[in-house]
């Protein structure tokens, strides 16, 4: 079961509702590890000095802002902490707006608000009031030392918290050359509009998210499964070549966590296509590479 990101309060006016902020999405994308094709050793991401080419230890890495080309101002940890919001676990609703008034590009990431013990009454009160009024709450929330704009809206028995993008994060669509004006100005006839409406009406359906799946991930999972069953298709990475904690970056650590998540996530692979079935499995183990080299050497000697 997912763990709460934090436990705090949801407040509007004088009402405070104890809640837990829970993840609202589950990512299961297949990720890859990069290996050296010559010997199947793991490829590391190192922190390297651009001038000397030497590796830089973590203790000597600082954060800096590039205010001009190749000109930086170094920030101390205290500087960043001073700009960070107060680490209070709370969602403070500042206003209620019509749900339809927020354009879709503002919505970014979903979370679920779960009521704390003996907090069901306040939770249900806010949920039912939002449903009956068609309003959603707009406020701010602090997640991992960073403040976000957010919206609180009802869905079924739940109150969802959706992170919102700030206006300055969005591109003004007026920057793009778009076909403005009436349809007639682009020689779109009434008959064409009528036929398009008829086509849309014939394809109209209820939103059923369960009908749509990440088919690429399923096909890729089937390919990986086939490779695993093929003889000599598993590359054995030496433990010595594994990235140590002191010599790694956040990117490598993150990919490792994704691989562990993938291993625990059971997926039903899609059917393998005929073209994929005909494609021979590529041998990637060190032993297989060694055998191939031996056979070539013996052939040259006999010749």
SULMOFEN-V730700 format. One record per residue. N is the residue number from 1. SS is DSSP state (a for helix, b for strand, c for the rest). OMEGA is omega in whole degrees, 0 to 359 (NA if undefined). D_LAST is the distance of its C-alpha to the last C-alpha in Angstrom with 2 decimals. Layout:
BEGIN
n: (N;N)
ss: (SS;SS)
omega: (OMEGA;OMEGA)
d_last: (D_LAST;D_LAST)
END
This chain:
BEGIN
n: (1;2;3;4;5;6;7;8;9;10;11;12;13;14;15;16;17;18;19;20;21;22;23;24;25;26;27;28;29;30;31;32;33;34;35;36;37;38;39;40;41;42;43;44;45;46;47;48;49;50;51;52;53;54;55;56;57;58;59;60;61;62;63;64;65;66;67;68;69;70;71;72;73;74;75;76;77;78;79;80;81;82;83;84;85;86;87;88;89;90;91;92;93;94;95;96;97;98;99;100;101;102;103;104;105;106;107;108;109;110;111;112;113;114;115;116;117;118;119;120;121;122;123;124;125;126;127;128;129;130;131;132;133;134;135;136;137;138;139;140;141;142;143;144;145;146;147;148;149;150;151;152;153;154;155;156;157;158;159;160;161;162;163;164;165;166;167;168;169;170;171;172;173;174;175;176;177;178;179;180;181;182;183;184;185;186;187;188;189;190;191;192;193;194;195;196;197;198;199;200;201;202;203;204;205;206;207;208;209;210;211;212;213;214;215;216;217;218;219;220;221;222;223;224;225;226;227;228;229;230;231;232;233;234;235;236;237;238;239;240;241;242;243;244;245;246;247;248;249;250;251;252;253;254;255;256;257;258;259;260;261;262;263;264;265;266;267;268;269;270;271;272;273;274;275;276;277;278;279;280;281;282;283;284;285;286;287;288;289;290;291;292;293;294;295;296;297;298;299;300;301;302;303)
ss: (c;c;c;c;c;b;b;b;b;b;b;b;c;c;b;b;b;b;b;b;b;b;b;c;c;c;c;c;c;c;c;c;c;c;b;c;c;c;c;c;c;b;c;c;c;c;c;b;c;c;c;c;c;c;b;c;c;a;a;a;c;c;b;b;b;b;b;b;c;c;b;b;b;b;b;c;a;a;a;a;a;a;a;c;c;c;c;c;c;b;b;b;b;b;b;b;b;b;a;a;a;c;c;a;a;a;b;b;b;b;b;b;b;b;b;c;c;c;c;a;a;a;a;a;a;a;a;a;a;a;a;a;a;c;b;b;b;b;b;b;b;b;b;c;c;b;b;b;b;b;b;b;b;b;b;c;c;b;b;b;b;b;b;b;c;c;a;a;a;c;c;c;a;a;a;c;c;c;c;c;c;c;a;a;a;a;c;c;c;a;a;a;a;a;a;a;a;a;a;a;a;a;c;c;c;c;c;c;a;a;a;c;c;c;a;a;a;a;a;a;a;a;a;a;a;a;a;a;a;c;c;c;c;c;c;c;c;c;a;a;a;c;c;c;a;a;a;c;c;a;a;a;a;a;a;a;a;a;a;a;a;a;a;c;c;c;c;c;c;c;c;c;c;a;a;a;a;a;c;c;c;c;c;c;c;a;a;a;a;a;a;a;a;a;a;a;a;a;a;a;a;a;c)
omega: (182;178;178;177;170;175;183;184;170;187;170;187;179;182;177;182;176;181;171;179;184;177;179;178;180;182;181;180;178;179;184;174;181;179;173;184;183;181;177;174;181;177;184;169;182;173;187;175;184;182;185;183;181;179;183;178;183;185;180;180;178;178;182;179;180;183;172;180;179;175;187;169;184;179;176;177;179;179;181;179;181;179;182;178;177;184;179;180;182;171;182;180;183;182;174;182;176;182;183;184;181;178;185;183;178;184;187;188;183;170;178;175;181;182;176;181;178;179;185;184;179;179;180;179;180;181;182;179;177;179;184;182;183;182;170;182;177;181;181;179;178;178;179;173;177;183;181;168;184;176;177;183;182;172;184;179;188;165;179;172;180;176;180;173;173;184;182;178;184;176;177;185;178;177;182;179;184;180;181;177;182;180;181;180;179;177;173;185;177;179;178;177;180;180;178;177;179;178;179;178;180;180;182;181;175;179;179;184;180;180;185;181;176;185;178;179;180;179;178;177;178;178;179;180;179;178;180;180;181;182;177;183;181;179;179;181;179;178;180;182;177;184;178;184;183;184;184;174;180;181;181;178;181;179;178;178;179;179;177;178;180;182;182;183;180;180;176;184;178;179;181;180;181;180;179;181;181;184;183;179;181;180;185;181;179;182;180;178;180;179;179;179;179;180;178;181;180;180;179;180;179;178;NA)
d_last: (64.38;64.28;66.18;68.89;68.13;71.68;75.05;78.09;80.61;80.95;84.16;86.31;89.90;91.22;89.07;86.23;83.85;81.54;78.01;74.38;71.76;68.83;65.50;65.71;62.02;58.89;55.58;52.47;49.90;46.26;44.93;41.48;40.07;37.66;34.45;31.74;28.68;26.39;27.82;30.70;33.38;36.80;37.77;41.23;44.10;45.52;48.78;47.75;50.14;49.51;50.47;48.89;46.00;47.24;47.78;51.46;52.98;55.26;58.36;57.91;57.44;60.59;61.54;62.58;63.81;62.60;65.88;64.49;61.06;59.61;63.04;63.53;66.37;65.44;67.12;68.08;67.96;71.76;71.72;69.66;71.81;74.96;73.81;72.74;75.29;77.23;75.15;77.63;76.40;78.46;78.38;81.45;82.32;84.03;84.71;84.50;83.31;82.78;79.40;78.77;79.55;76.22;73.42;70.17;68.13;70.15;68.88;65.85;65.33;67.20;68.65;71.05;74.35;75.32;78.95;79.76;82.07;85.47;84.43;84.09;87.44;86.75;83.25;84.61;87.45;85.15;82.74;85.51;87.26;84.14;83.65;87.22;87.40;83.98;83.45;80.60;80.98;79.49;79.07;76.82;74.59;72.80;69.31;67.39;69.63;69.49;72.24;71.62;73.81;73.97;75.63;77.09;77.34;78.03;75.66;76.78;77.91;76.05;76.62;73.49;72.90;70.75;69.67;70.71;69.33;71.80;72.89;71.28;67.87;68.02;67.32;70.39;69.46;71.70;68.99;66.95;67.81;68.98;70.80;74.39;77.42;78.29;75.97;78.00;76.98;73.41;74.51;74.05;76.54;78.70;77.00;73.58;74.99;76.55;73.33;71.39;74.02;73.80;70.02;70.34;73.08;70.93;68.14;70.57;69.91;70.76;68.53;66.35;63.71;62.25;60.94;58.60;55.51;52.59;50.20;47.37;47.55;47.58;44.54;42.69;43.74;42.31;38.94;38.96;39.97;37.10;34.61;36.17;35.69;32.00;29.70;28.39;30.59;32.86;32.11;33.43;35.13;35.81;39.51;39.12;38.00;41.00;43.66;46.51;50.06;50.76;47.70;47.98;49.93;52.10;49.41;46.99;49.85;50.97;47.56;47.44;50.87;49.82;46.86;49.29;51.68;48.98;48.06;51.70;52.23;51.60;50.76;50.27;46.99;47.08;45.30;41.68;41.17;38.82;36.74;36.34;35.48;32.58;31.06;28.33;29.09;27.24;25.86;27.56;27.60;26.07;24.56;22.82;21.43;20.16;18.46;16.72;15.47;14.27;12.31;10.61;9.96;8.56;6.13;5.07;5.37;3.79;0.00)
END
